[in-house]
Amino acid sequence: MGHPLSEDTSPEAERVQLDILRRLPPWRKVQMVADGWECSRELALAGLRQRHPEASELALQRRLARLMLGDELALKVYGNP
């Protein structure tokens, strides 16, 4: 099977996991990726709120955009603050 995907998962458990993932319909795989993306976005936003409690929601969204897109692209997309 090659290199393990996770060091703390046995090869047999990994085979079972991959078999389950292969059987999922495409829409479900897309949904899992979208859920993971949303979760990471919410966690990043929570971290920004904790570090910048005085910031407005708009300022937090701009900071998040800079984290996710980089300064240059965030500036192109959202303009100057």
ABEGO torsion letter per residue (X at the ends): XEBBABAABBAAAAAAAAAAAAABBAAAAAAAAAAAAAAAAAAAAAAAAAABAABBAAAAAAAAAAAAAEAAAAAAAAEBX
